[in-house]
Amino acid sequence: MINPSQVRDMFELDFSDRKSADTPLSYEDKRFMSKMKEGVHQLKDGHYELPLPLKDDNVKLPNNKLLAEQILKKLRAKLEKDNQHKGDYKVFMDDMITKDYAEVVPTKDLVRNDGKVWYIPHHGVYHPRKPKKLRVVFDCSANYRNQSLNSHLLQGPDLTNKLIGVLCRFRQESIALVCDIEAMYHQVKVNPEHRDMLRFLWWENGDLNNEIAEYRMTAHLFGATSSPSVANFALKKAADDYGCGSDAAKFVRNNFYVDDGLKSVATMNEAVTLIQQSKELCYKGGFNLHKFLSNNKDVLAAISPHERADGIKSLDFSKNEDTLPIERTLGVEWCIESDTFQFRIKLKDKPLTRRGILSTVSSIYDPLGLVSPLILTGKQILQELCKNAVEWDDEVPDYVKPKWLKWKDELHKLDQLKVPRCYKPDDFGEVEKVELPHFSDACQEGYGQCSYIRLISKTGRIHCALVMAKSRGTPLKTMTIPRLELAAAVVSVRIHKLLKGELEYNNVEKGVCAIPTT
């Protein structure tokens, strides 16, 4: 059963600008930060080691080994039926142990009765876009006697940079850079006294015929509610400790979204220098930057092939003949060769029901709202079904079908749309002045706004580009047009504040909110 509040929250994501970055930390978030600052220390190999942020340091956990054994028994049956799954699972677990992300529980620690032991069940999941890539998911939310590991952990504040900000800064300059932190969470070690709370069961040497052995994580775990904040804390700590206010430190601190780093610079030399300095900085903090991408082939030629992204490792840039591929960058399709954002819509066959329509509408990923006017029509159809109390799995009424099928067929035209990644042309020159005009409007069916950037060069050249847009269906409760127009104008004001804070320009003029009256 779909919770209506979940649907509302999904559509609210388009209007996340309402969340203030100046919101003070909660009491629990302050506790989390205090534990991190007091407990952080660096190992000889450069990795930071941090404690599990327990809500109660004196917590006594029940022994849930029986639950872990039962789930492992089901996993064994599944692996025995699928050799491919079994092989991929073994490779993943062997890799974790070989790279010292996990270790065999020492004999002296096997028996503990102090309530500081917890076994985490696990299962394998294949990436939907990479069917041969398996990730083992550790379920830190698994319940035993109404308790789970996550229920005893402080989540911590959201230390992740804003997705919109990272993407907008990625569009400022002509040379684009993308990179990735290798196994980010696993590069942050867990204090030894907390490792037994991260135990799991696995067979010796990955052989299902061997005895079941007890392992434990030596690093923070993907799946723990605290891990995103812990990993981001460690990354920003590395920038503070080894950056000294450098461009590399600013890049690491401000232009990573989780483990993906995006940056745009003006020249090839800036790009190469930034890559070298950022790699060195991250290495000192125990992180490894790899999978580099760029739209500039000279920059790529300066990067070792093994450090490039998988799709371009074998390309020969000395001949300048190889074509750069299309890659997903924070979920956005980026055609590197043409340096444009694109939309490749691959719709799955869904039943013509309210549930199927919701699935289709929500599958179109457009964080900058570049095609928001088109998406609005799909949202309005869904809203109409909600208004008429159509059940989730009932076939939609006949009067809705033509409208829905027409909209769905038009989605494929998005394949022809190309939006330049960079705000300015290559030969634009140095920017002297920046303006952020915003336009908003409303009608009975919906309201929205769009934000542009207007750049003026030192030679007087002017260029405009769409930065982002928002759209929303009108509330079910009837509202007057003036009130809806005011709501749209308020969105523009919020977006202006957001962009002025996120874009790295020192000369942003006041924005203009224009509300057409026609």
Secondary structure, DSSP 4 states (H G I P E B T S, - for coil): ---HHHHHHHHHGGGGGGS-TTPPPPHHHHHHHHHHHHH-EE-TTS-EEE---BS-TT------HHHHHHHHHHHHHHHHH-HHHHHHHHHHHHHHHHTTSEEEPPGGGS---SS---B--EEEEEETTEEEEEEEEE-TT--BTTB-SGGGB------SPPHHHHHHHTTSSSEEEEEEETTTGGGSEEPGGGGGGGEEEEEGGG-TTSPEEEEEESB--TT-TTHHHHHHHHHHHHHHHH-TT-HHHHHHHHSEETTEEEEEESSHHHHHHHHHHHHHHHHHTT--EEEEEES-HHHHHTS-GGGB-GGGTT--TTTT-PPP-EEEETTEEEETTTTEEE----PPP--SBHHHHHHHHHT---TT-TTHHHHHHHHHHHHHHHHTT--TTSBPPTTTHHHHHHHHHHGGGGGG-EEESSSS-TT---EEEEE-EEEEEE-SSEEEEEEEEEEEETTS-EEEEEEEEEEEEPPSS---HHHHHHHHHHHHHHHHHHHHHHS--S-BPPPEEE----
